[in-house]
Amino acid sequence: MKFYDVLAISPITGRETTFRETPASSLRVNEDGEMLFRYNHHFDSVEVITATLVPEQRLINLSNEYPDL
């Protein structure tokens, strides 16, 4: 599974926020070509500023550091 670091305006605070290790299943493109992020079931269409693929090595390091995740 692919994961992304997503930069978006938080629907809670209204500030630019980076949502780390967001699964690709939480991202989609609408009919206008805009990338949207599903924050939760209340905020399922948050517009994405940037989405950066998380390097595989960082995911491996996280799984080694936190084996129970």
C-alpha positions as CSV (number, residue, x, y, z in Angstrom):
1,M,0.0,0.0,0.0
2,K,1.2,3.5,-0.8
3,F,1.2,6.3,1.8
4,Y,1.5,10.1,1.3
5,D,2.3,13.1,3.3
6,V,-0.6,15.4,2.5
7,L,-0.4,19.2,2.9
8,A,-3.9,20.6,3.2
9,I,-5.9,23.2,5.1
10,S,-7.1,21.5,8.2
11,P,-10.9,21.6,8.4
12,I,-10.7,21.9,12.2
13,T,-8.1,24.7,12.6
14,G,-8.2,26.4,9.2
15,R,-4.4,26.3,9.0
16,E,-2.0,24.6,6.6
17,T,-1.3,21.2,8.1
18,T,0.7,18.1,7.0
19,F,-1.1,14.9,7.5
20,R,1.7,12.2,7.7
21,E,1.5,8.7,6.3
22,T,-1.9,9.1,4.8
23,P,-3.0,6.0,2.9
24,A,-3.6,6.3,-0.8
25,S,-7.2,5.1,-0.2
26,S,-7.9,8.4,1.6
27,L,-7.1,10.4,-1.6
28,R,-9.2,10.9,-4.7
29,V,-9.6,13.2,-7.7
30,N,-13.0,14.9,-8.3
31,E,-14.6,15.6,-11.7
32,D,-12.8,19.0,-11.8
33,G,-9.4,17.4,-11.5
34,E,-8.8,18.5,-7.9
35,M,-7.2,16.1,-5.5
36,L,-9.2,15.7,-2.3
37,F,-8.4,14.1,1.1
38,R,-10.8,12.2,3.3
39,Y,-10.1,13.6,6.8
40,N,-12.9,11.7,8.5
41,H,-16.6,10.9,7.8
42,H,-17.6,14.5,8.6
43,F,-14.9,16.1,6.4
44,D,-14.5,13.8,3.4
45,S,-13.6,16.4,0.7
46,V,-10.6,18.5,2.0
47,E,-8.7,20.0,-0.9
48,V,-5.1,18.9,-1.1
49,I,-2.3,21.5,-1.7
50,T,0.4,18.8,-2.2
51,A,0.7,15.1,-1.7
52,T,4.2,13.6,-1.5
53,L,4.8,9.9,-1.7
54,V,6.4,8.6,1.6
55,P,9.7,6.8,0.9
56,E,9.6,3.0,1.5
57,Q,12.6,3.3,3.8
58,R,10.7,5.7,6.2
59,L,7.8,3.2,6.4
60,I,10.3,0.4,7.2
61,N,11.9,2.6,9.9
62,L,8.5,3.4,11.4
63,S,7.6,-0.3,11.5
64,N,10.9,-1.2,13.2
65,E,10.4,1.6,15.7
66,Y,6.8,0.9,16.4
67,P,6.3,-2.8,15.8
68,D,2.7,-2.8,17.2
69,L,1.3,-0.5,14.6
